[in-house]
Amino acid sequence: MIPLLTHPSLTAPHGFFTRAGGVSTGAFASLNCSLSGRDDPARVAGNRERVAMALGFAAPALLGLFQVHGAVVADADAPWPETARPEADAMVASKPGRLLGIVTADCAPVLFADAEAGVVGAAHAGWRGAVGGVLEATLDAMRAKGARRITAVVGPCIAAPSYEVGPDLRDAVLARAAADSRFFSPGQRDDRWQFDLPDYCLARLRDAGAAAQGLGRDTLAEPDAFFSYRRATLAGALPIGHQISAIGLRD
């Protein structure tokens, strides 16, 4: 069984996968699941098959997106081939047999479920997507399918101690709501701040009516467990792989 993290509040089959347990090598070692990187496509396919099987699904059930740091939500009840992935940063489903996969390497993967309604969702929330409303858009799309009591879990992502940001990011966050200054603390350098992305996501989810929890894992600080874009950039070690988080509805 490949390593994965779960949360007890999500009763749908789900997992926040680490970078371990796959077949990729080098900078992509080992469970790289990105469909848009430079890894060997056959190895990526093998990794994604392992993910699907770990959650009790066949490989074709695992759907992916062409993630663009926006707020578009795709309807996964009408599945698509890997070669025609929609440009979107979230997806929702209410039909059994769907497994929704989000790839990340510092951005926040967020998994959603309403067990009673039989609706699940998954979102990729970098700071741009979170500010732009991808989390609320996912909740709205689930509610359109009948969800009413939605649980959301923010998975492994870059945490405040690791995430020093400049005035452009801070200004963009505060332009939406000045009160969100509470998610920034002084940085190590002048005109820099530490941004708490997971807590920001949790607050947005709770304000929108979801029961939200976080795993509290920092992708940059745990190199053996997670890929991290910022860690690799600081080390001049690009390209890198991406871990996957997935949730589904079994037949």
N, C-alpha and C positions, 0 to 999 in steps of 0.2 A: 504494500500500500504506500503510495507516495505521500509525503507530508502535506497536511493542510490544516488550516485554522478554521474553527467554527464558532458560532455564538449561540447560546441556548435560547435566545429570544426568537431566533429564526427556525421555524419548524419545517420549512421546505428544504429539500436537498440542496446543500450549498457548501461552498468552501472558498476560503481565501488561501490560495496556494502560495507556497514559498518558491524560491528558485531551485529547490532540490528535487531530485527524483526523475529527471528527464534524460534525454539522449544527446542534447546539444553539447558542444565542446568550446573551448577557448573562452572568449569574452561572453559567449552566450550560455555558458554552463550553468545549470543543465536543463532546467524546465522552462526554456524560453518559449513563450506562446504568441509572440507578435507575428502577425501576418504581413507586416509592412517593413520589416527590417532586412538585414543582410545575411541572416542565418540561412542555412540549407533548408529549402522548403520541405523536403522530405523529413528532416529532423523535427521541424516545427509541427508538421502533421502528426508525427509520432507522439510528440509531447501533448498535443491537444487531444489526441485519442486517449492518452493516459488520464488526462483530466476528466474527460467524459466518463470513462469507465470507473474512475474512482468515485463518481457520484451516481453510478448506476444507470448510465445512459450509453447509447451507441454513439460513435464518433460524429455521424451526420447531424445529431441533435444539437451540437454545440455551435451556436451562432456568434458571429463577431461583427464589429462595426469598423468603418473607416473613421476613426476618432479625430475630431477637428477642434476641440476645445470650445465647443459651442453649447447650445441648449436645446438642440433638436432631439426629439424622442421618436424612435422607430417602433412600429407595431410588429412584434415578432410572431403574432398569430398567423401571419402570412410569411413564412420563412423565405430566405433568399440563399442563393449559392455564394460560396466564399468569393467568387470572382465578381459578384455584383453587390458587395456590401454597401449599405447606405451610409452616406455621410451624416453621422449622428453621434451623440455622446451618451445616449441612454436608450434603453429598450424595455418594453413591457410585454407580458404575455398572460393569457388566461386559458390557453389550450394545452392539454397534456402533451408531453413529448418534446417540449421546448427546453433548452438549456442556454441561458443567457450569459455570455462571457465578456468581461471587461479586462483589458490589459493596462497595466500601469507600471511606472518606474519612479515614483515619488508622488504623483497625483493621487487623490483619494478614490479608491473603489468603494462604491456604496451599493449594498444589496438590500432589496426591499421585499416584503411579503405581507399579504393578508391571507392567513391560512383559511379563515372561514369563507372568504369570497373566492379563493383559488386563483389569486392574481399575484404575480411576481414581477419584479423589476430590477434593473441593474444600471448604474450610472458611473461615468468617468467624470470626476470633479477635480480638475485642476483649479487654480485660483480664478482663471478667466471664466471657466464654466460655472463655478460656484457663484461668482459675482453676477454672472449673466442669467442665473435662474435655472440651471439644469436640474437641480434637486426638486424644486417646486414643480417644474414641468413634468418630471417623472411621477410625482405624486398625483398631479392632475390627470395624467394619462391612465394611471391605475384606477383612479376614482371613476373615470369614464367607463371603465370595464366592470364597475360594481364594487371596487374595494372601498372599505369604510374605516377599518381599524388596521392601519398600516404600521408595521415595524420596519425600521431601517437600521442598518449597522454600517458604520464607517470603518473600513478595513485598514490595513497597513499603508501608511503614507508618510511623507516627510513631516516631522514634528517641529514645534517651535524652536527648541534648542539648536536644531540643525538648519533652520530655514531663515537665513538672513536675507532681507529684501531691501530694495531701494525705494525712493520716493514715488516712482511711477506706479508700482504695485499698490503702495499705501494710498496714494491719491485716488486710484481707481476704486478701491474698496470703500474709502470714506465718501466718495462722490455719491454712492448709493445710500449710505447711512452714516452720519458722523458718529453715532453711538458705537459703531463697530471699531472705533479706536481701541476698545478693550481687548481686541485680539492681537494687538501689537505691544511689544515690550522693547526697551532700548537694545540696539545692536552692539556689536563689538567695535564698530567704527562710527565716526560722525556721519550723520545723515543716513543711517541704516537702522533697521528694526528687525526683530524676530517676529515672524508671522505664524500664528497658531492656526494652520489650515484645518486640522481635524476638529478643533473646537468651533471654528467658524462654520464648518459644515453641519455640525451637531446643532448649533443654534438656529441655523436656517431651517433645518428639518423640523425641529421642535416648534419653531414659530409657525410653520406651515401645517402643524397638526399631527406629525408623525411621532411615534414612540421611538426615540433614537438613542443608540448606544454606540460606543466606540471600542475597538480592540486595543488601542493604546500602544501600537507597535510603530517604531520609527524606521523607515526604509533606509535612510542614509546611515544610521548608527549601527545597523546590523548587516554587515557585508556578507556574512556566511548564509544569511537567511533570505535577503532580498536584493534585487537589482535596484540601483539608484542612479538616475540620470545626473543629479547634481554631484554625487560622489565621483562618478566617472568623469564628469566635466572638469572638476577641480583637479583630478589626477591626470588629465589628458589621456583618458583611456577609452574614448569612444571608438566604435559603436558598442552598444550593450544590448542585453535582452530585456524582456518585460515579463513580470509575473502576471498571473491571471486570477481573477475572482469570478465565481460563477454561481448561479442559482437557477433552479428549474422546477418543472412540474412533471412528475412521472406519469406514464400511461396508467 
